[in-house]
Amino acid sequence: MALLTYDETRPWAKAIRDEVAERRMPPWGAVKGFGDFRNDASLSDPEIEMIVLWVEGGAPKGDDTYLPPVPAPGIRKPAAPSRGLAIRAETTLSRGITVTGIAPREMQPDTSMQIIARLPDGSVENLLWLRNHRTEWNRSFYFREPLTLPKGTLMAVRPGASAVIITGKPGQ
C-alpha cells in the first residue's frame, strides 16, 4: 500500500493505528535495550500515542503547508558493509576491534537472533536481538556510538545464523 499522500493513507488509518500500537510498524525488528542504533526506525511512545490519537480523533487531514516533499519513487537499498568480521556461533577475537554496526546474515523468516560480546573481564555487551525476522526487512544496524572490544572478547551469535560485525571508523 502506498502511504505517500493523505488520500492514500486515510483509508488505512485504523489498520495503521493497530500495527503501530503493536509495534509491528514501522518494521524494525531489533528489541529495545539490545544495542543503541543510530538508524533506529522504530517509533517512540509519544509518536505512537500521537498516531493513535490522530486516528481516534477522526484522522483529520491537517494543513498542506506542513507537508514534506513527496520522495522520489523507488526503494533505496542500503549498501553492503565494506569492512567486517564474519561470525557464526562463537568467535574469540584475536585482536581488539572497533564495532560500528552489525549486518545479520542467513536468517530464515520468523526466526530470532541474539548477538552478545562477553569481554575478557566477564562483563557482557548485548549487541543485537532480532525477533520474528522478515526477509524484506534485511538491513544493517549501525550503533549510535562505536564500541571498542578488546582482544579475547567472545562474540556469540545464537541460534543458527551468522552476522558480519562491521568494523572501522563510522562512515567507512
Phi and psi in degrees as GROMACS dihedral restraints (atoms count N, CA, C in turn):
[ dihedral_restraints ]
;  ai    aj    ak    al  type     phi  dphi    fc
    3     4     5     6     1   -84.7    20    10
    4     5     6     7     1   138.6    20    10
    6     7     8     9     1  -129.6    20    10
    7     8     9    10     1    36.7    20    10
    9    10    11    12     1   -88.9    20    10
   10    11    12    13     1   -24.0    20    10
   12    13    14    15     1  -127.4    20    10
   13    14    15    16     1   162.9    20    10
   15    16    17    18     1   -59.5    20    10
   16    17    18    19     1   -45.2    20    10
   18    19    20    21     1   -61.5    20    10
   19    20    21    22     1   -32.9    20    10
   21    22    23    24     1   -76.8    20    10
   22    23    24    25     1   -30.8    20    10
   24    25    26    27     1   -86.4    20    10
   25    26    27    28     1   -39.7    20    10
   27    28    29    30     1   -52.2    20    10
   28    29    30    31     1   -43.0    20    10
   30    31    32    33     1   -62.9    20    10
   31    32    33    34     1   -18.7    20    10
   33    34    35    36     1  -100.1    20    10
   34    35    36    37     1     7.4    20    10
   36    37    38    39     1   -53.0    20    10
   37    38    39    40     1   -49.8    20    10
   39    40    41    42     1   -67.0    20    10
   40    41    42    43     1   -38.2    20    10
   42    43    44    45     1   -66.0    20    10
   43    44    45    46     1   -39.8    20    10
   45    46    47    48     1   -61.9    20    10
   46    47    48    49     1   -46.5    20    10
   48    49    50    51     1   -55.0    20    10
   49    50    51    52     1   -48.1    20    10
   51    52    53    54     1   -64.1    20    10
   52    53    54    55     1   -44.2    20    10
   54    55    56    57     1   -66.9    20    10
   55    56    57    58     1   -39.9    20    10
   57    58    59    60     1   -68.0    20    10
   58    59    60    61     1   -44.4    20    10
   60    61    62    63     1   -62.6    20    10
   61    62    63    64     1   -32.2    20    10
   63    64    65    66     1   -88.6    20    10
   64    65    66    67     1     3.1    20    10
   66    67    68    69     1    60.1    20    10
   67    68    69    70     1    31.6    20    10
   69    70    71    72     1   -94.1    20    10
   70    71    72    73     1   -13.5    20    10
   72    73    74    75     1  -137.2    20    10
   73    74    75    76     1   139.0    20    10
   75    76    77    78     1   -69.1    20    10
   76    77    78    79     1   152.4    20    10
   78    79    80    81     1   -65.0    20    10
   79    80    81    82     1   131.7    20    10
   81    82    83    84     1  -137.1    20    10
   82    83    84    85     1   -55.4    20    10
   84    85    86    87     1    94.1    20    10
   85    86    87    88     1   -34.3    20    10
   87    88    89    90     1   -77.8    20    10
   88    89    90    91     1   135.4    20    10
   90    91    92    93     1   -79.6    20    10
   91    92    93    94     1   132.5    20    10
   93    94    95    96     1   -59.1    20    10
   94    95    96    97     1   140.0    20    10
   96    97    98    99     1    95.9    20    10
   97    98    99   100     1   -13.8    20    10
   99   100   101   102     1  -108.0    20    10
  100   101   102   103     1    87.9    20    10
  102   103   104   105     1    89.5    20    10
  103   104   105   106     1   150.2    20    10
  105   106   107   108     1  -121.2    20    10
  106   107   108   109     1   107.5    20    10
  108   109   110   111     1  -108.1    20    10
  109   110   111   112     1   136.4    20    10
  111   112   113   114     1   -75.3    20    10
  112   113   114   115     1   -21.1    20    10
  114   115   116   117     1  -102.6    20    10
  115   116   117   118     1    28.6    20    10
  117   118   119   120     1   -64.7    20    10
  118   119   120   121     1   114.1    20    10
  120   121   122   123     1   -92.9    20    10
  121   122   123   124     1    -0.1    20    10
  123   124   125   126     1   -73.3    20    10
  124   125   126   127     1   161.9    20    10
  126   127   128   129     1   -94.5    20    10
  127   128   129   130     1   146.8    20    10
  129   130   131   132     1   -78.4    20    10
  130   131   132   133     1   164.8    20    10
  132   133   134   135     1   -57.4    20    10
  133   134   135   136     1   -44.0    20    10
  135   136   137   138     1   -63.0    20    10
  136   137   138   139     1   -34.7    20    10
  138   139   140   141     1   -67.3    20    10
  139   140   141   142     1   -40.9    20    10
  141   142   143   144     1   -62.5    20    10
  142   143   144   145     1   -45.2    20    10
  144   145   146   147     1   -61.0    20    10
  145   146   147   148     1   -39.1    20    10
  147   148   149   150     1   -61.9    20    10
  148   149   150   151     1   -42.8    20    10
  150   151   152   153     1   -67.1    20    10
  151   152   153   154     1   -43.9    20    10
  153   154   155   156     1   -60.4    20    10
  154   155   156   157     1   -45.7    20    10
  156   157   158   159     1   -65.8    20    10
  157   158   159   160     1   -35.6    20    10
  159   160   161   162     1   -61.2    20    10
  160   161   162   163     1   -45.3    20    10
  162   163   164   165     1   -66.9    20    10
  163   164   165   166     1   -46.8    20    10
  165   166   167   168     1   -66.5    20    10
  166   167   168   169     1   -20.3    20    10
  168   169   170   171     1   -89.2    20    10
  169   170   171   172     1    10.3    20    10
  171   172   173   174     1    98.4    20    10
  172   173   174   175     1     4.4    20    10
  174   175   176   177     1    54.0    20    10
  175   176   177   178     1    55.6    20    10
  177   178   179   180     1   -66.6    20    10
  178   179   180   181     1   155.1    20    10
  180   181   182   183     1   -70.3    20    10
  181   182   183   184     1   -44.5    20    10
  183   184   185   186     1    88.3    20    10
  184   185   186   187     1  -175.6    20    10
  186   187   188   189     1   -93.7    20    10
  187   188   189   190     1   124.2    20    10
  189   190   191   192     1   -59.7    20    10
  190   191   192   193     1   -21.7    20    10
  192   193   194   195     1   -57.3    20    10
  193   194   195   196     1   -31.2    20    10
  195   196   197   198     1   -93.7    20    10
  196   197   198   199     1     5.7    20    10
  198   199   200   201     1   -74.6    20    10
  199   200   201   202     1   137.9    20    10
  201   202   203   204     1   -75.2    20    10
  202   203   204   205     1   165.4    20    10
  204   205   206   207     1   -65.5    20    10
  205   206   207   208     1   148.9    20    10
  207   208   209   210     1   -70.9    20    10
  208   209   210   211     1   128.2    20    10
  210   211   212   213     1   -67.0    20    10
  211   212   213   214     1   156.7    20    10
  213   214   215   216     1   -64.9    20    10
  214   215   216   217     1   147.8    20    10
  216   217   218   219     1   -65.1    20    10
  217   218   219   220     1   157.6    20    10
  219   220   221   222     1   107.1    20    10
  220   221   222   223     1   153.6    20    10
  222   223   224   225     1  -105.7    20    10
  223   224   225   226     1   128.1    20    10
  225   226   227   228     1   -85.9    20    10
  226   227   228   229     1   122.3    20    10
  228   229   230   231     1   -91.9    20    10
  229   230   231   232     1   134.8    20    10
  231   232   233   234     1   -67.8    20    10
  232   233   234   235     1   147.6    20    10
  234   235   236   237     1   -69.4    20    10
  235   236   237   238     1   145.9    20    10
  237   238   239   240     1   -68.2    20    10
  238   239   240   241     1   144.8    20    10
  240   241   242   243     1   -59.3    20    10
  241   242   243   244     1   136.1    20    10
  243   244   245   246     1   -87.6    20    10
  244   245   246   247     1   -25.2    20    10
  246   247   248   249     1  -134.3    20    10
  247   248   249   250     1   139.9    20    10
  249   250   251   252     1   177.2    20    10
  250   251   252   253     1   176.4    20    10
  252   253   254   255     1  -119.8    20    10
  253   254   255   256     1   114.6    20    10
  255   256   257   258     1   -78.2    20    10
  256   257   258   259     1   132.0    20    10
  258   259   260   261     1  -132.2    20    10
  259   260   261   262     1   148.4    20    10
  261   262   263   264     1  -140.1    20    10
  262   263   264   265     1   135.7    20    10
  264   265   266   267     1    60.8    20    10
  265   266   267   268     1  -105.9    20    10
  267   268   269   270     1  -128.9    20    10
  268   269   270   271     1   139.8    20    10
  270   271   272   273     1  -140.0    20    10
  271   272   273   274     1   132.0    20    10
  273   274   275   276     1   -98.2    20    10
  274   275   276   277     1   128.6    20    10
  276   277   278   279     1   -68.8    20    10
  277   278   279   280     1   129.8    20    10
  279   280   281   282     1   -88.6    20    10
  280   281   282   283     1    -7.3    20    10
  282   283   284   285     1  -152.7    20    10
  283   284   285   286     1   160.6    20    10
  285   286   287   288     1   -70.6    20    10
  286   287   288   289     1   148.7    20    10
  288   289   290   291     1  -138.4    20    10
  289   290   291   292     1   159.1    20    10
  291   292   293   294     1  -108.0    20    10
  292   293   294   295     1   120.6    20    10
  294   295   296   297     1   -99.1    20    10
  295   296   297   298     1   124.1    20    10
  297   298   299   300     1  -106.0    20    10
  298   299   300   301     1   -16.0    20    10
  300   301   302   303     1  -175.9    20    10
  301   302   303   304     1  -178.8    20    10
  303   304   305   306     1  -138.3    20    10
  304   305   306   307     1   133.9    20    10
  306   307   308   309     1  -117.2    20    10
  307   308   309   310     1   100.3    20    10
  309   310   311   312     1   -61.8    20    10
  310   311   312   313     1   148.4    20    10
  312   313   314   315     1  -137.5    20    10
  313   314   315   316     1   156.6    20    10
  315   316   317   318     1    56.8    20    10
  316   317   318   319     1    35.9    20    10
  318   319   320   321     1   -94.0    20    10
  319   320   321   322     1   132.8    20    10
  321   322   323   324     1   -85.5    20    10
  322   323   324   325     1   153.2    20    10
  324   325   326   327     1   -56.8    20    10
  325   326   327   328     1   145.5    20    10
  327   328   329   330     1    62.3    20    10
  328   329   330   331     1    26.2    20    10
  330   331   332   333     1  -109.9    20    10
  331   332   333   334     1   171.5    20    10
  333   334   335   336     1  -123.3    20    10
  334   335   336   337     1   160.7    20    10
  336   337   338   339     1  -148.6    20    10
  337   338   339   340     1   137.8    20    10
  339   340   341   342     1  -123.4    20    10
  340   341   342   343     1   138.7    20    10
  342   343   344   345     1  -126.6    20    10
  343   344   345   346     1   125.4    20    10
  345   346   347   348     1  -128.9    20    10
  346   347   348   349     1   160.6    20    10
  348   349   350   351     1  -124.6    20    10
  349   350   351   352     1   118.3    20    10
  351   352   353   354     1   -98.9    20    10
  352   353   354   355     1   110.1    20    10
  354   355   356   357     1   -75.2    20    10
  355   356   357   358     1   159.5    20    10
  357   358   359   360     1   -57.1    20    10
  358   359   360   361     1   -26.4    20    10
  360   361   362   363     1   -80.5    20    10
  361   362   363   364     1     1.0    20    10
  363   364   365   366     1    94.6    20    10
  364   365   366   367     1   -11.7    20    10
  366   367   368   369     1   -73.8    20    10
  367   368   369   370     1   158.4    20    10
  369   370   371   372     1  -122.6    20    10
  370   371   372   373     1   132.2    20    10
  372   373   374   375     1  -104.7    20    10
  373   374   375   376     1   118.3    20    10
  375   376   377   378     1   -81.5    20    10
  376   377   378   379     1   110.4    20    10
  378   379   380   381     1   -89.4    20    10
  379   380   381   382     1   -48.1    20    10
  381   382   383   384     1  -159.5    20    10
  382   383   384   385     1   137.9    20    10
  384   385   386   387     1  -134.6    20    10
  385   386   387   388     1   118.0    20    10
  387   388   389   390     1  -108.4    20    10
  388   389   390   391     1   135.6    20    10
  390   391   392   393     1  -120.1    20    10
  391   392   393   394     1   143.1    20    10
  393   394   395   396     1    50.3    20    10
  394   395   396   397     1    53.0    20    10
  396   397   398   399     1   -58.4    20    10
  397   398   399   400     1   141.5    20    10
  399   400   401   402     1  -123.9    20    10
  400   401   402   403     1   133.6    20    10
  402   403   404   405     1   -55.1    20    10
  403   404   405   406     1   -39.4    20    10
  405   406   407   408     1   -70.3    20    10
  406   407   408   409     1    -7.0    20    10
  408   409   410   411     1   -99.2    20    10
  409   410   411   412     1    13.3    20    10
  411   412   413   414     1   -55.0    20    10
  412   413   414   415     1   131.4    20    10
  414   415   416   417     1  -162.8    20    10
  415   416   417   418     1   165.4    20    10
  417   418   419   420     1   -96.5    20    10
  418   419   420   421     1   147.4    20    10
  420   421   422   423     1  -110.7    20    10
  421   422   423   424     1   116.9    20    10
  423   424   425   426     1  -105.0    20    10
  424   425   426   427     1   126.0    20    10
  426   427   428   429     1   -66.8    20    10
  427   428   429   430     1   145.1    20    10
  429   430   431   432     1   -61.2    20    10
  430   431   432   433     1   -41.6    20    10
  432   433   434   435     1  -126.7    20    10
  433   434   435   436     1   134.2    20    10
  435   436   437   438     1   -59.5    20    10
  436   437   438   439     1   147.7    20    10
  438   439   440   441     1  -107.9    20    10
  439   440   441   442     1   133.6    20    10
  441   442   443   444     1   -99.7    20    10
  442   443   444   445     1   121.3    20    10
  444   445   446   447     1  -114.7    20    10
  445   446   447   448     1   125.8    20    10
  447   448   449   450     1   -78.7    20    10
  448   449   450   451     1   163.8    20    10
  450   451   452   453     1   -53.5    20    10
  451   452   453   454     1   140.6    20    10
  453   454   455   456     1    92.6    20    10
  454   455   456   457     1    -4.6    20    10
  456   457   458   459     1   -68.9    20    10
  457   458   459   460     1   133.7    20    10
  459   460   461   462     1   -92.8    20    10
  460   461   462   463     1   118.2    20    10
  462   463   464   465     1   -96.6    20    10
  463   464   465   466     1   128.6    20    10
  465   466   467   468     1  -127.7    20    10
  466   467   468   469     1   129.9    20    10
  468   469   470   471     1  -116.2    20    10
  469   470   471   472     1   122.7    20    10
  471   472   473   474     1  -135.0    20    10
  472   473   474   475     1   150.1    20    10
  474   475   476   477     1   -97.4    20    10
  475   476   477   478     1   146.3    20    10
  477   478   479   480     1    53.6    20    10
  478   479   480   481     1    25.4    20    10
  480   481   482   483     1  -124.4    20    10
  481   482   483   484     1  -172.9    20    10
  483   484   485   486     1  -143.4    20    10
  484   485   486   487     1   170.9    20    10
  486   487   488   489     1  -153.3    20    10
  487   488   489   490     1   158.3    20    10
  489   490   491   492     1  -105.8    20    10
  490   491   492   493     1   120.8    20    10
  492   493   494   495     1   -85.2    20    10
  493   494   495   496     1   112.7    20    10
  495   496   497   498     1   -78.3    20    10
  496   497   498   499     1   125.2    20    10
  498   499   500   501     1  -119.3    20    10
  499   500   501   502     1   167.9    20    10
  501   502   503   504     1   104.0    20    10
  502   503   504   505     1  -173.3    20    10
  504   505   506   507     1   -75.8    20    10
  505   506   507   508     1   146.1    20    10
  507   508   509   510     1   -55.3    20    10
  508   509   510   511     1   139.3    20    10
  510   511   512   513     1    88.5    20    10
  511   512   513   514     1    -5.9    20    10
